[in-house]
Amino acid sequence: MSKEHPIETAYEYVGGGTALAKELGVSPSMVTNWAKNRRPVPIKRCVQIELLTGGAVTRKDLRPDDWHEIWPELAASD
């Protein structure tokens, strides 16, 4: 059983994938690509998603492999 993608968790906070896409100003298909790991969530969108979900979905969740390189200040706070 695969673990739910953080984008799918974000859906719950904003009312679905289409609502998330609208909030972010991107197409629903783009959000689907993120959820299916076809494309990484862009850095700019990670911050927006973290804010939209009140921190329930973090930049670390969305970029687990490289968040520490993008936001080194978060690594310092661990």
C-alpha positions in Angstrom: 0.0 0.0 0.0 1.5 3.3 -1.0 1.6 6.3 1.3 -0.7 9.3 0.4 1.1 12.1 -1.4 1.2 15.3 0.6 -0.7 17.0 -2.3 -3.6 14.7 -1.6 -3.5 15.8 2.1 -3.6 19.4 0.8 -6.8 18.6 -1.2 -8.6 18.0 2.1 -7.8 21.5 3.3 -9.0 23.4 0.3 -11.8 21.2 -1.0 -10.2 19.0 -3.6 -7.7 19.0 -6.4 -9.5 21.5 -8.6 -9.9 23.9 -5.7 -6.2 23.6 -4.9 -5.3 24.3 -8.5 -7.5 27.4 -8.5 -6.0 28.7 -5.3 -2.5 28.2 -6.7 -3.3 29.6 -10.2 -2.3 26.4 -12.0 -4.2 23.8 -14.0 -5.9 20.8 -12.3 -3.7 18.6 -14.5 -0.6 20.2 -13.1 -1.8 19.3 -9.5 -2.5 15.8 -10.7 1.0 15.5 -12.1 2.4 16.5 -8.7 0.2 14.0 -6.8 1.3 11.2 -9.1 5.0 12.1 -8.8 5.2 12.9 -12.5 6.6 16.4 -11.7 8.0 17.8 -8.5 6.0 20.5 -6.8 7.7 23.8 -7.7 9.5 25.6 -4.9 7.2 28.6 -5.2 4.1 26.4 -4.9 5.5 24.6 -1.8 5.5 27.8 0.2 1.9 28.6 -1.0 0.7 25.1 -0.1 2.2 25.3 3.3 0.4 28.6 3.9 -2.9 27.4 2.4 -2.9 24.3 4.7 -1.8 26.2 7.8 1.3 24.1 8.0 -0.4 20.8 7.8 1.5 20.1 4.6 5.0 21.5 4.8 7.7 22.3 2.3 9.6 19.4 3.8 6.7 17.1 3.0 6.4 18.3 -0.5 10.2 18.2 -1.3 11.5 15.4 0.9 14.7 14.9 -1.1 16.0 18.4 -1.5 14.2 20.7 1.0 17.3 21.1 3.0 19.2 22.5 0.0 16.4 24.9 -0.9 15.5 26.1 2.6 18.7 25.6 4.7 17.1 27.7 7.5 14.6 24.9 8.0 17.5 22.4 8.5 19.0 24.7 11.1 15.8 24.7 13.1 15.6 20.9 13.3 
